[in-house]
Amino acid sequence: MPLTRPQAVLAATLSSFALYCALVIWAFAAASATRAWLVAGALCCLPAAHLLLTGARP
C-alpha cells in the first residue's frame, strides 16, 4: 500500500487501537491468565522481531 509517511503513521496508529482492544477483550475471555500472557507476549514478539531483522531505527 503506497502511502505517504503521515498517512502510514495514521493508519498504523488507528489499527493499533483496534488490535489492542481485541487483545484486551480476548484476555478477559481466556481460560487462564497464563495463557493470556503467553499469547500477548507472542503477539508482541512478532513485530519486535520484524523491527530487529529489518534494522529499523527510532
Summary of the structure (lengths in Angstrom):
residues: 58
radius of gyration: 14.3
end to end distance: 21.7
largest distance: 41.8
contacts: 104
relative contact order: 0.08
helix: 81%
strand: 0%
